[in-house]
Amino acid sequence: MVHLPVTATDRDRALRFAYTLARSLASVPGVEIAGATVSAEDAQHVRRWVFCDRITADRRRCRARAGHDGPCDPDR
């Protein structure tokens, strides 16, 4: 588990940053991007998922953003 404190002006920007960072690390062995979450410093127990993380029909995880429209797709 790695915690990386960053400053963002709002939750959407924090989620966008986390999404971009996680996707850039996706090819590193041992990094599970589907588990990425964002929380405020003073409310670390309240986490927002970065990725959808649902299991698709072919047993892979959806890599779309959490709360996405349309069907899940593990290749996004």
PQR file with spaces between the fields and no chain letter, atoms N, CA, C, O and H, PARSE charges and radii, in Angstrom:
ATOM       1  N    MET     1       0.847   -1.171    0.000 -0.4000 1.5000
ATOM       2  CA   MET     1       0.000    0.000    0.000 -0.0000 2.0000
ATOM       3  C    MET     1       0.889    1.230    0.000  0.5500 1.7000
ATOM       4  O    MET     1       1.842    1.323    0.773 -0.5500 1.4000
ATOM       5  N    VAL     2       0.571    2.161   -0.865 -0.4000 1.5000
ATOM       6  CA   VAL     2       1.299    3.425   -0.952 -0.0000 2.0000
ATOM       7  C    VAL     2       0.294    4.559   -0.826  0.5500 1.7000
ATOM       8  O    VAL     2      -0.723    4.580   -1.518 -0.5500 1.4000
ATOM       9  H    VAL     2      -0.203    2.085   -1.493  0.4000 1.0000
ATOM      10  N    HIS     3       0.584    5.488    0.050 -0.4000 1.5000
ATOM      11  CA   HIS     3      -0.229    6.701    0.160 -0.0000 2.0000
ATOM      12  C    HIS     3       0.613    7.839   -0.392  0.5500 1.7000
ATOM      13  O    HIS     3       1.772    8.004   -0.011 -0.5500 1.4000
ATOM      14  H    HIS     3       1.411    5.471    0.612  0.4000 1.0000
ATOM      15  N    LEU     4       0.037    8.612   -1.276 -0.4000 1.5000
ATOM      16  CA   LEU     4       0.764    9.705   -1.914 -0.0000 2.0000
ATOM      17  C    LEU     4      -0.017   10.999   -1.723  0.5500 1.7000
ATOM      18  O    LEU     4      -0.943   11.279   -2.484 -0.5500 1.4000
ATOM      19  H    LEU     4      -0.904    8.478   -1.585  0.4000 1.0000
ATOM      20  N    PRO     5       0.343   11.790   -0.719 -0.5600 1.5000
ATOM      21  CA   PRO     5      -0.371   13.048   -0.502  0.2800 2.0000
ATOM      22  C    PRO     5      -0.102   14.039   -1.640  0.5500 1.7000
ATOM      23  O    PRO     5       1.048   14.290   -1.999 -0.5500 1.4000
ATOM      24  N    VAL     6      -1.161   14.584   -2.190 -0.4000 1.5000
ATOM      25  CA   VAL     6      -1.072   15.632   -3.210 -0.0000 2.0000
ATOM      26  C    VAL     6      -2.101   16.704   -2.873  0.5500 1.7000
ATOM      27  O    VAL     6      -3.047   16.457   -2.125 -0.5500 1.4000
ATOM      28  H    VAL     6      -2.096   14.380   -1.898  0.4000 1.0000
ATOM      29  N    THR     7      -1.911   17.867   -3.420 -0.4000 1.5000
ATOM      30  CA   THR     7      -2.866   18.949   -3.229 -0.0000 2.0000
ATOM      31  C    THR     7      -3.668   19.127   -4.507  0.5500 1.7000
ATOM      32  O    THR     7      -3.103   19.277   -5.591 -0.5500 1.4000
ATOM      33  H    THR     7      -1.143   18.067   -4.028  0.4000 1.0000
ATOM      34  N    ALA     8      -4.983   19.108   -4.372 -0.4000 1.5000
ATOM      35  CA   ALA     8      -5.879   19.336   -5.509 -0.0000 2.0000
ATOM      36  C    ALA     8      -6.947   20.320   -5.068  0.5500 1.7000
ATOM      37  O    ALA     8      -7.331   20.346   -3.899 -0.5500 1.4000
ATOM      38  H    ALA     8      -5.442   18.987   -3.492  0.4000 1.0000
ATOM      39  N    THR     9      -7.423   21.119   -5.992 -0.4000 1.5000
ATOM      40  CA   THR     9      -8.401   22.150   -5.637 -0.0000 2.0000
ATOM      41  C    THR     9      -9.799   21.594   -5.404  0.5500 1.7000
ATOM      42  O    THR     9     -10.608   22.224   -4.724 -0.5500 1.4000
ATOM      43  H    THR     9      -7.111   21.098   -6.942  0.4000 1.0000
ATOM      44  N    ASP    10     -10.093   20.415   -5.964 -0.4000 1.5000
ATOM      45  CA   ASP    10     -11.397   19.796   -5.722 -0.0000 2.0000
ATOM      46  C    ASP    10     -11.307   18.293   -5.977  0.5500 1.7000
ATOM      47  O    ASP    10     -10.294   17.795   -6.467 -0.5500 1.4000
ATOM      48  H    ASP    10      -9.435   19.903   -6.517  0.4000 1.0000
ATOM      49  N    ARG    11     -12.371   17.586   -5.642 -0.4000 1.5000
ATOM      50  CA   ARG    11     -12.385   16.129   -5.755 -0.0000 2.0000
ATOM      51  C    ARG    11     -12.232   15.665   -7.199  0.5500 1.7000
ATOM      52  O    ARG    11     -11.519   14.695   -7.457 -0.5500 1.4000
ATOM      53  H    ARG    11     -13.194   17.990   -5.244  0.4000 1.0000
ATOM      54  N    ASP    12     -12.879   16.333   -8.138 -0.4000 1.5000
ATOM      55  CA   ASP    12     -12.771   15.926   -9.540 -0.0000 2.0000
ATOM      56  C    ASP    12     -11.327   15.991  -10.038  0.5500 1.7000
ATOM      57  O    ASP    12     -10.876   15.101  -10.760 -0.5500 1.4000
ATOM      58  H    ASP    12     -13.458   17.121   -7.928  0.4000 1.0000
ATOM      59  N    ARG    13     -10.617   17.023   -9.660 -0.4000 1.5000
ATOM      60  CA   ARG    13      -9.212   17.131  -10.075 -0.0000 2.0000
ATOM      61  C    ARG    13      -8.363   16.063   -9.399  0.5500 1.7000
ATOM      62  O    ARG    13      -7.447   15.517  -10.015 -0.5500 1.4000
ATOM      63  H    ARG    13     -10.983   17.746   -9.074  0.4000 1.0000
ATOM      64  N    ALA    14      -8.655   15.764   -8.154 -0.4000 1.5000
ATOM      65  CA   ALA    14      -7.925   14.700   -7.457 -0.0000 2.0000
ATOM      66  C    ALA    14      -8.181   13.348   -8.122  0.5500 1.7000
ATOM      67  O    ALA    14      -7.254   12.558   -8.301 -0.5500 1.4000
ATOM      68  H    ALA    14      -9.399   16.208   -7.654  0.4000 1.0000
ATOM      69  N    LEU    15      -9.432   13.082   -8.486 -0.4000 1.5000
ATOM      70  CA   LEU    15      -9.760   11.830   -9.170 -0.0000 2.0000
ATOM      71  C    LEU    15      -9.085   11.759  -10.536  0.5500 1.7000
ATOM      72  O    LEU    15      -8.580   10.706  -10.923 -0.5500 1.4000
ATOM      73  H    LEU    15     -10.185   13.724   -8.340  0.4000 1.0000
ATOM      74  N    ARG    16      -9.072   12.862  -11.260 -0.4000 1.5000
ATOM      75  CA   ARG    16      -8.423   12.901  -12.573 -0.0000 2.0000
ATOM      76  C    ARG    16      -6.919   12.636  -12.443  0.5500 1.7000
ATOM      77  O    ARG    16      -6.343   11.893  -13.238 -0.5500 1.4000
ATOM      78  H    ARG    16      -9.482   13.718  -10.945  0.4000 1.0000
ATOM      79  N    PHE    17      -6.297   13.239  -11.450 -0.4000 1.5000
ATOM      80  CA   PHE    17      -4.870   13.019  -11.210 -0.0000 2.0000
ATOM      81  C    PHE    17      -4.603   11.557  -10.864  0.5500 1.7000
ATOM      82  O    PHE    17      -3.688   10.943  -11.413 -0.5500 1.4000
ATOM      83  H    PHE    17      -6.765   13.843  -10.804  0.4000 1.0000
ATOM      84  N    ALA    18      -5.403   11.002   -9.952 -0.4000 1.5000
ATOM      85  CA   ALA    18      -5.220    9.608   -9.544 -0.0000 2.0000
ATOM      86  C    ALA    18      -5.426    8.658  -10.718  0.5500 1.7000
ATOM      87  O    ALA    18      -4.693    7.678  -10.855 -0.5500 1.4000
ATOM      88  H    ALA    18      -6.146   11.502   -9.506  0.4000 1.0000
ATOM      89  N    TYR    19      -6.410    8.936  -11.562 -0.4000 1.5000
ATOM      90  CA   TYR    19      -6.670    8.111  -12.747 -0.0000 2.0000
ATOM      91  C    TYR    19      -5.457    8.124  -13.683  0.5500 1.7000
ATOM      92  O    TYR    19      -5.006    7.075  -14.144 -0.5500 1.4000
ATOM      93  H    TYR    19      -7.005    9.732  -11.450  0.4000 1.0000
ATOM      94  N    THR    20      -4.944    9.308  -13.952 -0.4000 1.5000
ATOM      95  CA   THR    20      -3.798    9.443  -14.852 -0.0000 2.0000
ATOM      96  C    THR    20      -2.560    8.760  -14.278  0.5500 1.7000
ATOM      97  O    THR    20      -1.851    8.055  -14.996 -0.5500 1.4000
ATOM      98  H    THR    20      -5.311   10.160  -13.578  0.4000 1.0000
ATOM      99  N    LEU    21      -2.302    8.963  -13.008 -0.4000 1.5000
ATOM     100  CA   LEU    21      -1.149    8.340  -12.364 -0.0000 2.0000
ATOM     101  C    LEU    21      -1.275    6.819  -12.366  0.5500 1.7000
ATOM     102  O    LEU    21      -0.322    6.116  -12.702 -0.5500 1.4000
ATOM     103  H    LEU    21      -2.878    9.536  -12.424  0.4000 1.0000
ATOM     104  N    ALA    22      -2.434    6.317  -11.995 -0.4000 1.5000
ATOM     105  CA   ALA    22      -2.638    4.867  -11.956 -0.0000 2.0000
ATOM     106  C    ALA    22      -2.469    4.250  -13.339  0.5500 1.7000
ATOM     107  O    ALA    22      -1.813    3.218  -13.481 -0.5500 1.4000
ATOM     108  H    ALA    22      -3.208    6.888  -11.722  0.4000 1.0000
ATOM     109  N    ARG    23      -3.053    4.870  -14.355 -0.4000 1.5000
ATOM     110  CA   ARG    23      -2.920    4.338  -15.723 -0.0000 2.0000
ATOM     111  C    ARG    23      -1.457    4.327  -16.169  0.5500 1.7000
ATOM     112  O    ARG    23      -1.038    3.424  -16.893 -0.5500 1.4000
ATOM     113  H    ARG    23      -3.586    5.708  -14.239  0.4000 1.0000
ATOM     114  N    SER    24      -0.681    5.322  -15.744 -0.4000 1.5000
ATOM     115  CA   SER    24       0.730    5.356  -16.130 -0.0000 2.0000
ATOM     116  C    SER    24       1.534    4.255  -15.441  0.5500 1.7000
ATOM     117  O    SER    24       2.603    3.879  -15.924 -0.5500 1.4000
ATOM     118  H    SER    24      -1.022    6.055  -15.156  0.4000 1.0000
ATOM     119  N    LEU    25       1.036    3.738  -14.327 -0.4000 1.5000
ATOM     120  CA   LEU    25       1.724    2.672  -13.592 -0.0000 2.0000
ATOM     121  C    LEU    25       1.161    1.284  -13.877  0.5500 1.7000
ATOM     122  O    LEU    25       1.609    0.304  -13.282 -0.5500 1.4000
ATOM     123  H    LEU    25       0.168    4.044  -13.936  0.4000 1.0000
ATOM     124  N    ALA    26       0.199    1.187  -14.767 -0.4000 1.5000
ATOM     125  CA   ALA    26      -0.507   -0.075  -15.013 -0.0000 2.0000
ATOM     126  C    ALA    26       0.408   -1.204  -15.478  0.5500 1.7000
ATOM     127  O    ALA    26       0.113   -2.370  -15.218 -0.5500 1.4000
ATOM     128  H    ALA    26      -0.165    1.983  -15.251  0.4000 1.0000
ATOM     129  N    SER    27       1.493   -0.894  -16.148 -0.4000 1.5000
ATOM     130  CA   SER    27       2.377   -1.945  -16.655 -0.0000 2.0000
ATOM     131  C    SER    27       3.433   -2.389  -15.645  0.5500 1.7000
ATOM     132  O    SER    27       4.207   -3.303  -15.927 -0.5500 1.4000
ATOM     133  H    SER    27       1.732    0.054  -16.359  0.4000 1.0000
ATOM     134  N    VAL    28       3.474   -1.764  -14.489 -0.4000 1.5000
ATOM     135  CA   VAL    28       4.443   -2.135  -13.459 -0.0000 2.0000
ATOM     136  C    VAL    28       3.926   -3.367  -12.717  0.5500 1.7000
ATOM     137  O    VAL    28       2.811   -3.345  -12.195 -0.5500 1.4000
ATOM     138  H    VAL    28       2.845   -1.021  -14.260  0.4000 1.0000
ATOM     139  N    PRO    29       4.721   -4.447  -12.662 -0.5600 1.5000
ATOM     140  CA   PRO    29       4.273   -5.653  -11.956  0.2800 2.0000
ATOM     141  C    PRO    29       3.930   -5.348  -10.497  0.5500 1.7000
ATOM     142  O    PRO    29       4.654   -4.619   -9.818 -0.5500 1.4000
ATOM     143  N    GLY    30       2.841   -5.905  -10.036 -0.4000 1.5000
ATOM     144  CA   GLY    30       2.430   -5.734   -8.649 -0.0000 2.0000
ATOM     145  C    GLY    30       1.546   -4.537   -8.384  0.5500 1.7000
ATOM     146  O    GLY    30       1.032   -4.388   -7.276 -0.5500 1.4000
ATOM     147  H    GLY    30       2.254   -6.497  -10.587  0.4000 1.0000
ATOM     148  N    VAL    31       1.358   -3.686   -9.366 -0.4000 1.5000
ATOM     149  CA   VAL    31       0.492   -2.519   -9.187 -0.0000 2.0000
ATOM     150  C    VAL    31      -0.917   -2.885   -9.635  0.5500 1.7000
ATOM     151  O    VAL    31      -1.130   -3.234  -10.796 -0.5500 1.4000
ATOM     152  H    VAL    31       1.776   -3.807  -10.266  0.4000 1.0000
ATOM     153  N    GLU    32      -1.869   -2.806   -8.727 -0.4000 1.5000
ATOM     154  CA   GLU    32      -3.275   -3.116   -9.015 -0.0000 2.0000
ATOM     155  C    GLU    32      -4.025   -1.798   -9.097  0.5500 1.7000
ATOM     156  O    GLU    32      -4.476   -1.267   -8.082 -0.5500 1.4000
ATOM     157  H    GLU    32      -1.696   -2.522   -7.784  0.4000 1.0000
ATOM     158  N    ILE    33      -4.158   -1.271  -10.310 -0.4000 1.5000
ATOM     159  CA   ILE    33      -4.750    0.056  -10.464 -0.0000 2.0000
ATOM     160  C    ILE    33      -6.218    0.097  -10.067  0.5500 1.7000
ATOM     161  O    ILE    33      -6.732    1.154   -9.702 -0.5500 1.4000
ATOM     162  H    ILE    33      -3.792   -1.702  -11.135  0.4000 1.0000
ATOM     163  N    ALA    34      -6.895   -1.038  -10.134 -0.4000 1.5000
ATOM     164  CA   ALA    34      -8.320   -1.056   -9.802 -0.0000 2.0000
ATOM     165  C    ALA    34      -8.581   -0.690   -8.342  0.5500 1.7000
ATOM     166  O    ALA    34      -9.699   -0.311   -7.994 -0.5500 1.4000
ATOM     167  H    ALA    34      -6.477   -1.897  -10.431  0.4000 1.0000
ATOM     168  N    GLY    35      -7.578   -0.797   -7.496 -0.4000 1.5000
ATOM     169  CA   GLY    35      -7.747   -0.481   -6.089 -0.0000 2.0000
ATOM     170  C    GLY    35      -7.481    0.969   -5.731  0.5500 1.7000
ATOM     171  O    GLY    35      -7.491    1.322   -4.552 -0.5500 1.4000
ATOM     172  H    GLY    35      -6.669   -1.105   -7.779  0.4000 1.0000
ATOM     173  N    ALA    36      -7.242    1.815   -6.721 -0.4000 1.5000
ATOM     174  CA   ALA    36      -6.924    3.220   -6.457 -0.0000 2.0000
ATOM     175  C    ALA    36      -8.136    3.966   -5.896  0.5500 1.7000
ATOM     176  O    ALA    36      -9.245    3.859   -6.419 -0.5500 1.4000
ATOM     177  H    ALA    36      -7.234    1.527   -7.678  0.4000 1.0000
ATOM     178  N    THR    37      -7.905    4.715   -4.835 -0.4000 1.5000
ATOM     179  CA   THR    37      -8.954    5.531   -4.221 -0.0000 2.0000
ATOM     180  C    THR    37      -8.396    6.922   -3.922  0.5500 1.7000
ATOM     181  O    THR    37      -7.184    7.138   -3.914 -0.5500 1.4000
ATOM     182  H    THR    37      -7.004    4.803   -4.410  0.4000 1.0000
ATOM     183  N    VAL    38      -9.307    7.850   -3.677 -0.4000 1.5000
ATOM     184  CA   VAL    38      -8.959    9.226   -3.325 -0.0000 2.0000
ATOM     185  C    VAL    38      -9.724    9.580   -2.057  0.5500 1.7000
ATOM     186  O    VAL    38     -10.896    9.232   -1.909 -0.5500 1.4000
ATOM     187  H    VAL    38     -10.291    7.675   -3.683  0.4000 1.0000
ATOM     188  N    SER    39      -9.053   10.272   -1.146 -0.4000 1.5000
ATOM     189  CA   SER    39      -9.730   10.733    0.068 -0.0000 2.0000
ATOM     190  C    SER    39      -9.163   12.086    0.472  0.5500 1.7000
ATOM     191  O    SER    39      -8.051   12.453    0.094 -0.5500 1.4000
ATOM     192  H    SER    39      -8.101   10.554   -1.266  0.4000 1.0000
ATOM     193  N    ALA    40      -9.946   12.812    1.240 -0.4000 1.5000
ATOM     194  CA   ALA    40      -9.475   14.084    1.789 -0.0000 2.0000
ATOM     195  C    ALA    40      -8.543   13.792    2.958  0.5500 1.7000
ATOM     196  O    ALA    40      -8.694   12.777    3.638 -0.5500 1.4000
ATOM     197  H    ALA    40     -10.850   12.514    1.546  0.4000 1.0000
ATOM     198  N    GLU    41      -7.591   14.671    3.191 -0.4000 1.5000
ATOM     199  CA   GLU    41      -6.617   14.442    4.257 -0.0000 2.0000
ATOM     200  C    GLU    41      -7.285   14.291    5.621  0.5500 1.7000
ATOM     201  O    GLU    41      -6.862   13.467    6.432 -0.5500 1.4000
ATOM     202  H    GLU    41      -7.469   15.496    2.638  0.4000 1.0000
ATOM     203  N    ASP    42      -8.312   15.072    5.875 -0.4000 1.5000
ATOM     204  CA   ASP    42      -8.964   15.025    7.183 -0.0000 2.0000
ATOM     205  C    ASP    42     -10.118   14.027    7.243  0.5500 1.7000
ATOM     206  O    ASP    42     -10.833   13.973    8.243 -0.5500 1.4000
ATOM     207  H    ASP    42      -8.656   15.742    5.217  0.4000 1.0000
ATOM     208  N    ALA    43     -10.308   13.240    6.191 -0.4000 1.5000
ATOM     209  CA   ALA    43     -11.357   12.204    6.172 -0.0000 2.0000
ATOM     210  C    ALA    43     -10.859   10.998    5.374  0.5500 1.7000
ATOM     211  O    ALA    43     -11.497   10.578    4.409 -0.5500 1.4000
ATOM     212  H    ALA    43      -9.727   13.284    5.379  0.4000 1.0000
ATOM     213  N    GLN    44      -9.725   10.451    5.781 -0.4000 1.5000
ATOM     214  CA   GLN    44      -9.124    9.359    5.027 -0.0000 2.0000
ATOM     215  C    GLN    44      -9.942    8.076    5.082  0.5500 1.7000
ATOM     216  O    GLN    44      -9.715    7.165    4.286 -0.5500 1.4000
ATOM     217  H    GLN    44      -9.206   10.792    6.565  0.4000 1.0000
ATOM     218  N    HIS    45     -10.873    7.996    5.991 -0.4000 1.5000
ATOM     219  CA   HIS    45     -11.747    6.816    6.068 -0.0000 2.0000
ATOM     220  C    HIS    45     -12.863    6.864    5.018  0.5500 1.7000
ATOM     221  O    HIS    45     -13.541    5.863    4.789 -0.5500 1.4000
ATOM     222  H    HIS    45     -11.058    8.736    6.637  0.4000 1.0000
ATOM     223  N    VAL    46     -13.055    8.022    4.382 -0.4000 1.5000
ATOM     224  CA   VAL    46     -14.062    8.179    3.321 -0.0000 2.0000
ATOM     225  C    VAL    46     -13.315    8.196    1.988  0.5500 1.7000
ATOM     226  O    VAL    46     -12.701    9.197    1.618 -0.5500 1.4000
ATOM     227  H    VAL    46     -12.504    8.836    4.568  0.4000 1.0000
ATOM     228  N    ARG    47     -13.379    7.077    1.279 -0.4000 1.5000
ATOM     229  CA   ARG    47     -12.619    6.937    0.036 -0.0000 2.0000
ATOM     230  C    ARG    47     -13.534    6.939   -1.169  0.5500 1.7000
ATOM     231  O    ARG    47     -14.641    6.403   -1.123 -0.5500 1.4000
ATOM     232  H    ARG    47     -13.878    6.264    1.580  0.4000 1.0000
ATOM     233  N    ARG    48     -13.072    7.539   -2.238 -0.4000 1.5000
ATOM     234  CA   ARG    48     -13.774    7.562   -3.529 -0.0000 2.0000
ATOM     235  C    ARG    48     -12.993    6.677   -4.492  0.5500 1.7000
ATOM     236  O    ARG    48     -11.793    6.869   -4.689 -0.5500 1.4000
ATOM     237  H    ARG    48     -12.173    7.975   -2.275  0.4000 1.0000
ATOM     238  N    TRP    49     -13.674    5.713   -5.086 -0.4000 1.5000
ATOM     239  CA   TRP    49     -13.024    4.835   -6.059 -0.0000 2.0000
ATOM     240  C    TRP    49     -12.673    5.618   -7.308  0.5500 1.7000
ATOM     241  O    TRP    49     -13.451    6.464   -7.752 -0.5500 1.4000
ATOM     242  H    TRP    49     -14.649    5.556   -4.925  0.4000 1.0000
ATOM     243  N    VAL    50     -11.511    5.346   -7.879 -0.4000 1.5000
ATOM     244  CA   VAL    50     -11.065    5.975   -9.117 -0.0000 2.0000
ATOM     245  C    VAL    50     -11.594    5.188  -10.314  0.5500 1.7000
ATOM     246  O    VAL    50     -12.023    5.778  -11.306 -0.5500 1.4000
ATOM     247  H    VAL    50     -10.879    4.659   -7.519  0.4000 1.0000
ATOM     248  N    PHE    51     -11.565    3.867  -10.223 -0.4000 1.5000
ATOM     249  CA   PHE    51     -12.001    2.990  -11.306 -0.0000 2.0000
ATOM     250  C    PHE    51     -13.275    2.255  -10.918  0.5500 1.7000
ATOM     251  O    PHE    51     -13.571    2.092   -9.734 -0.5500 1.4000
ATOM     252  H    PHE    51     -11.216    3.388   -9.418  0.4000 1.0000
ATOM     253  N    CYS    52     -14.020    1.817  -11.915 -0.4000 1.5000
ATOM     254  CA   CYS    52     -15.278    1.097  -11.719 -0.0000 2.0000
ATOM     255  C    CYS    52     -15.042   -0.190  -10.936  0.5500 1.7000
ATOM     256  O    CYS    52     -15.710   -0.430   -9.930 -0.5500 1.4000
ATOM     257  H    CYS    52     -13.779    1.950  -12.876  0.4000 1.0000
ATOM     258  N    ASP    53     -14.110   -1.011  -11.378 -0.4000 1.5000
ATOM     259  CA   ASP    53     -13.689   -2.232  -10.700 -0.0000 2.0000
ATOM     260  C    ASP    53     -14.713   -3.367  -10.732  0.5500 1.7000
ATOM     261  O    ASP    53     -14.554   -4.341   -9.996 -0.5500 1.4000
ATOM     262  H    ASP    53     -13.567   -0.815  -12.195  0.4000 1.0000
ATOM     263  N    ARG    54     -15.749   -3.276  -11.552 -0.4000 1.5000
ATOM     264  CA   ARG    54     -16.671   -4.413  -11.676 -0.0000 2.0000
ATOM     265  C    ARG    54     -16.002   -5.526  -12.475  0.5500 1.7000
ATOM     266  O    ARG    54     -15.131   -5.271  -13.307 -0.5500 1.4000
ATOM     267  H    ARG    54     -15.878   -2.485  -12.149  0.4000 1.0000
ATOM     268  N    ILE    55     -16.415   -6.750  -12.215 -0.4000 1.5000
ATOM     269  CA   ILE    55     -15.914   -7.897  -12.965 -0.0000 2.0000
ATOM     270  C    ILE    55     -16.753   -8.035  -14.233  0.5500 1.7000
ATOM     271  O    ILE    55     -17.983   -8.043  -14.170 -0.5500 1.4000
ATOM     272  H    ILE    55     -17.123   -6.957  -11.539  0.4000 1.0000
ATOM     273  N    THR    56     -16.086   -8.144  -15.387 -0.4000 1.5000
ATOM     274  CA   THR    56     -16.783   -8.278  -16.667 -0.0000 2.0000
ATOM     275  C    THR    56     -17.063   -9.753  -16.967  0.5500 1.7000
ATOM     276  O    THR    56     -16.622  -10.639  -16.235 -0.5500 1.4000
ATOM     277  H    THR    56     -15.087   -8.138  -15.438  0.4000 1.0000
ATOM     278  N    ALA    57     -17.792   -9.998  -18.039 -0.4000 1.5000
ATOM     279  CA   ALA    57     -18.186  -11.363  -18.403 -0.0000 2.0000
ATOM     280  C    ALA    57     -16.981  -12.279  -18.615  0.5500 1.7000
ATOM     281  O    ALA    57     -17.069  -13.478  -18.350 -0.5500 1.4000
ATOM     282  H    ALA    57     -18.150   -9.278  -18.633  0.4000 1.0000
ATOM     283  N    ASP    58     -15.870  -11.740  -19.082 -0.4000 1.5000
ATOM     284  CA   ASP    58     -14.683  -12.577  -19.304 -0.0000 2.0000
ATOM     285  C    ASP    58     -13.763  -12.621  -18.077  0.5500 1.7000
ATOM     286  O    ASP    58     -12.595  -12.994  -18.187 -0.5500 1.4000
ATOM     287  H    ASP    58     -15.799  -10.766  -19.297  0.4000 1.0000
ATOM     288  N    ARG    59     -14.293  -12.238  -16.913 -0.4000 1.5000
ATOM     289  CA   ARG    59     -13.628  -12.318  -15.609 -0.0000 2.0000
ATOM     290  C    ARG    59     -12.468  -11.333  -15.445  0.5500 1.7000
ATOM     291  O    ARG    59     -11.602  -11.536  -14.595 -0.5500 1.4000
ATOM     292  H    ARG    59     -15.242  -11.935  -16.824  0.4000 1.0000
ATOM     293  N    ARG    60     -12.447  -10.273  -16.250 -0.4000 1.5000
ATOM     294  CA   ARG    60     -11.470   -9.208  -16.053 -0.0000 2.0000
ATOM     295  C    ARG    60     -12.175   -8.030  -15.397  0.5500 1.7000
ATOM     296  O    ARG    60     -13.404   -7.958  -15.391 -0.5500 1.4000
ATOM     297  H    ARG    60     -13.151  -10.108  -16.940  0.4000 1.0000
ATOM     298  N    ARG    61     -11.400   -7.113  -14.848 -0.4000 1.5000
ATOM     299  CA   ARG    61     -11.973   -5.939  -14.189 -0.0000 2.0000
ATOM     300  C    ARG    61     -12.179   -4.812  -15.188  0.5500 1.7000
ATOM     301  O    ARG    61     -11.382   -4.615  -16.105 -0.5500 1.4000
ATOM     302  H    ARG    61     -10.402   -7.172  -14.852  0.4000 1.0000
ATOM     303  N    CYS    62     -13.268   -4.077  -14.986 -0.4000 1.5000
ATOM     304  CA   CYS    62     -13.532   -2.892  -15.792 -0.0000 2.0000
ATOM     305  C    CYS    62     -12.509   -1.822  -15.410  0.5500 1.7000
ATOM     306  O    CYS    62     -12.270   -1.573  -14.229 -0.5500 1.4000
ATOM     307  H    CYS    62     -13.915   -4.237  -14.240  0.4000 1.0000
ATOM     308  N    ARG    63     -11.918   -1.205  -16.408 -0.4000 1.5000
ATOM     309  CA   ARG    63     -10.917   -0.168  -16.150 -0.0000 2.0000
ATOM     310  C    ARG    63     -11.430    1.230  -16.450  0.5500 1.7000
ATOM     311  O    ARG    63     -10.647    2.176  -16.536 -0.5500 1.4000
ATOM     312  H    ARG    63     -12.112   -1.407  -17.367  0.4000 1.0000
ATOM     313  N    ALA    64     -12.731    1.364  -16.607 -0.4000 1.5000
ATOM     314  CA   ALA    64     -13.315    2.688  -16.832 -0.0000 2.0000
ATOM     315  C    ALA    64     -13.375    3.440  -15.498  0.5500 1.7000
ATOM     316  O    ALA    64     -13.216    2.851  -14.429 -0.5500 1.4000
ATOM     317  H    ALA    64     -13.367    0.595  -16.536  0.4000 1.0000
ATOM     318  N    ARG    65     -13.602    4.719  -15.586 -0.4000 1.5000
ATOM     319  CA   ARG    65     -13.732    5.515  -14.360 -0.0000 2.0000
ATOM     320  C    ARG    65     -14.953    5.068  -13.557  0.5500 1.7000
ATOM     321  O    ARG    65     -15.943    4.606  -14.123 -0.5500 1.4000
ATOM     322  H    ARG    65     -13.730    5.197  -16.455  0.4000 1.0000
ATOM     323  N    ALA    66     -14.871    5.209  -12.247 -0.4000 1.5000
ATOM     324  CA   ALA    66     -16.007    4.888  -11.379 -0.0000 2.0000
ATOM     325  C    ALA    66     -17.195    5.745  -11.782  0.5500 1.7000
ATOM     326  O    ALA    66     -17.040    6.934  -12.059 -0.5500 1.4000
ATOM     327  H    ALA    66     -14.066    5.584  -11.788  0.4000 1.0000
ATOM     328  N    GLY    67     -18.378    5.149  -11.817 -0.4000 1.5000
ATOM     329  CA   GLY    67     -19.585    5.881  -12.165 -0.0000 2.0000
ATOM     330  C    GLY    67     -19.747    6.134  -13.649  0.5500 1.7000
ATOM     331  O    GLY    67     -20.523    7.003  -14.045 -0.5500 1.4000
ATOM     332  H    GLY    67     -18.504    4.183  -11.592  0.4000 1.0000
ATOM     333  N    HIS    68     -19.023    5.386  -14.483 -0.4000 1.5000
ATOM     334  CA   HIS    68     -19.081    5.615  -15.928 -0.0000 2.0000
ATOM     335  C    HIS    68     -20.448    5.270  -16.509  0.5500 1.7000
ATOM     336  O    HIS    68     -21.212    4.503  -15.922 -0.5500 1.4000
ATOM     337  H    HIS    68     -18.392    4.680  -14.160  0.4000 1.0000
ATOM     338  N    ASP    69     -20.741    5.850  -17.671 -0.4000 1.5000
ATOM     339  CA   ASP    69     -21.955    5.533  -18.422 -0.0000 2.0000
ATOM     340  C    ASP    69     -21.662    4.357  -19.341  0.5500 1.7000
ATOM     341  O    ASP    69     -20.519    4.139  -19.742 -0.5500 1.4000
ATOM     342  H    ASP    69     -20.121    6.473  -18.147  0.4000 1.0000
ATOM     343  N    GLY    70     -22.690    3.610  -19.667 -0.4000 1.5000
ATOM     344  CA   GLY    70     -22.532    2.512  -20.611 -0.0000 2.0000
ATOM     345  C    GLY    70     -22.014    1.247  -19.959  0.5500 1.7000
ATOM     346  O    GLY    70     -21.793    1.201  -18.749 -0.5500 1.4000
ATOM     347  H    GLY    70     -23.619    3.787  -19.341  0.4000 1.0000
ATOM     348  N    PRO    71     -21.822    0.215  -20.777 -0.5600 1.5000
ATOM     349  CA   PRO    71     -21.391   -1.076  -20.248  0.2800 2.0000
ATOM     350  C    PRO    71     -19.933   -1.047  -19.789  0.5500 1.7000
ATOM     351  O    PRO    71     -19.142   -0.210  -20.223 -0.5500 1.4000
ATOM     352  N    CYS    72     -19.606   -1.974  -18.913 -0.4000 1.5000
ATOM     353  CA   CYS    72     -18.225   -2.101  -18.449 -0.0000 2.0000
ATOM     354  C    CYS    72     -17.363   -2.657  -19.572  0.5500 1.7000
ATOM     355  O    CYS    72     -17.826   -3.437  -20.403 -0.5500 1.4000
ATOM     356  H    CYS    72     -20.249   -2.654  -18.561  0.4000 1.0000
ATOM     357  N    ASP    73     -16.099   -2.242  -19.581 -0.4000 1.5000
ATOM     358  CA   ASP    73     -15.168   -2.673  -20.618 -0.0000 2.0000
ATOM     359  C    ASP    73     -13.776   -2.795  -19.999  0.5500 1.7000
ATOM     360  O    ASP    73     -13.216   -1.797  -19.546 -0.5500 1.4000
ATOM     361  H    ASP    73     -15.723   -1.609  -18.906  0.4000 1.0000
ATOM     362  N    PRO    74     -13.207   -4.011  -19.973 -0.5600 1.5000
ATOM     363  CA   PRO    74     -11.884   -4.172  -19.367  0.2800 2.0000
ATOM     364  C    PRO    74     -10.753   -3.581  -20.199  0.5500 1.7000
ATOM     365  O    PRO    74      -9.618   -3.510  -19.729 -0.5500 1.4000
ATOM     366  N    ASP    75     -11.041   -3.158  -21.422 -0.4000 1.5000
ATOM     367  CA   ASP    75      -9.989   -2.645  -22.304 -0.0000 2.0000
ATOM     368  C    ASP    75      -9.967   -1.130  -22.429  0.5500 1.7000
ATOM     369  O    ASP    75      -9.230   -0.606  -23.264 -0.5500 1.4000
ATOM     370  H    ASP    75     -11.963   -3.216  -21.804  0.4000 1.0000
ATOM     371  N    ARG    76     -10.734   -0.414  -21.643 -0.4000 1.5000
ATOM     372  CA   ARG    76     -10.747    1.058  -21.721 -0.0000 2.0000
ATOM     373  C    ARG    76      -9.429    1.627  -21.306  0.5500 1.7000
ATOM     374  O    ARG    76      -9.254    2.846  -21.308 -0.5500 1.4000
ATOM     375  H    ARG    76     -11.333   -0.839  -20.964  0.4000 1.0000
